[in-house]
Amino acid sequence: MSRADTILAPATPADAHAPRALVRASGPRARDLVRRCFRSESDLPGARPAIFIPDSGPEFPVLLAVFHAPASYTGEDAFEVLTVGNPTLVGRVIGSLLGPRAPDGPGVVRLALPGEFTARAYENGRLTLDQAEGVAALIAARTARQAGLARRLLSGESGHAFRGWADRTAAALALVEASLDFSDQDGIAPDVLAAATDRITAVVTEIEARLRASAPRESRPGRTRIALVGAPNAGKSTLFNALLGRARAVASAVPGATRDALAEPLTLGPARAAVDVELIDLPGLVAPDPHAGPSIAAAQRQAHAALADCDIALWCDPTGLFHPAPPTAPETRVIRVRTMCDRPSRPATRTTTTDARAVCALDGRGLDALRLALVDAAAACDPDPGDLVPRHRDSLERAATALREAAAHAHHPHHPHHPGPSPELLAESLRCALGALDELTGRTTPDDILGRIFSSFCIGK
């Protein structure tokens, strides 16, 4: 990736139905491109209406945002073009900017590689490496939790901790190396060894605590199971059909119409963030009755077994009172749903919990909001990667291993009468730990790691 080149790319997906599309460019020729291809009142930094002048065809209006170095995302001269989300117009903008009217000079005007905008922001000191990884994580986030973890990287909070551990490890290494260079003794002075050991122990303790706190959480294999639970005639089957978009269950005003647990696959959410679940309509739960017939008893056993095995319980109650609570497992996520919200609510309902979602499966009221809640809840049931990206976890694990080795060397100093690891091994373990931590801070990150990080981005980011 030559920094002498000027790069450009669409920053939004090519969609003929999108209302707007964004094209961005960055590099040494950005200002010349603005002067040659746009007609606007000013070329000063800021956003303003402009007229785009293509190589061929009629001119058309756009919104042009101009950024001068270093006050841009990349730290270079840059601009962004907001136009109608039509692939033909976007193609004309990109084709004209790449065309023969591109200004002469060093470098070329070309399409950006994946992640090249953010890579330039990192190279120009606009982002730290962990913040750049936060950008990629935020783009890929599918849940509110994942987005929150990505923002934590973007804020620099994680990087601050990494740099603190690296600085303290470097300080311990400096103590050891200085003692070896300037001491007349055979080994490290006891007071220097004690100070270095304290720093090593503190750092490795903090790193191990972070690794434990952010350990990935496993989930059961298969689709996330969502069970509709409640009393008979709570509107479960009608809601079940509405979520599926077809009449799968028999909905009847007669209590006990549902005798079996009906399970159907369902895809929730937009294509980019879709989650596959298994939706289960359960028989209405009733109080134990020793005089109940065998079919009713079997239906209740089946309902309780399915409820104990589900990941999410949609607790349906048309009264809004939500009492008594269904017998769910402690780890089951419960979403309260006040069904039949088209009916007048009881006065007591106004004083009950406010976290219930009101829906009407007949007219669709509240269904979209419920689907979004189910997407978030189902995605949260997926395996949790923890709050460390895999590269960070690998580097921290290697640093912790090297620090534990250093601590072992420090507790067994070399002595003529007590053979043990030499001070040189202690210093070497600290260098290994510092190298792993420096990969996190970006101080000594190898080019192949940088390539893997930025190649995971989308084009235009």
Beta strands, then each sheet from edge to edge (+ up, - down):
strand 1: 6-10
strand 2: 20-26
strand 3: 38-39
strand 4: 46-52
strand 5: 60-67
strand 6: 78-84
strand 7: 109-111
strand 8: 224-230
strand 9: 262-268
strand 10: 275-281
strand 11: 312-316
strand 12: 333-338
strand 13: 357-358
sheet 1: 3+ 4- 5+ 6- 2+ 1- 7-
sheet 2: 9+ 10- 8- 11- 12- 13-
end
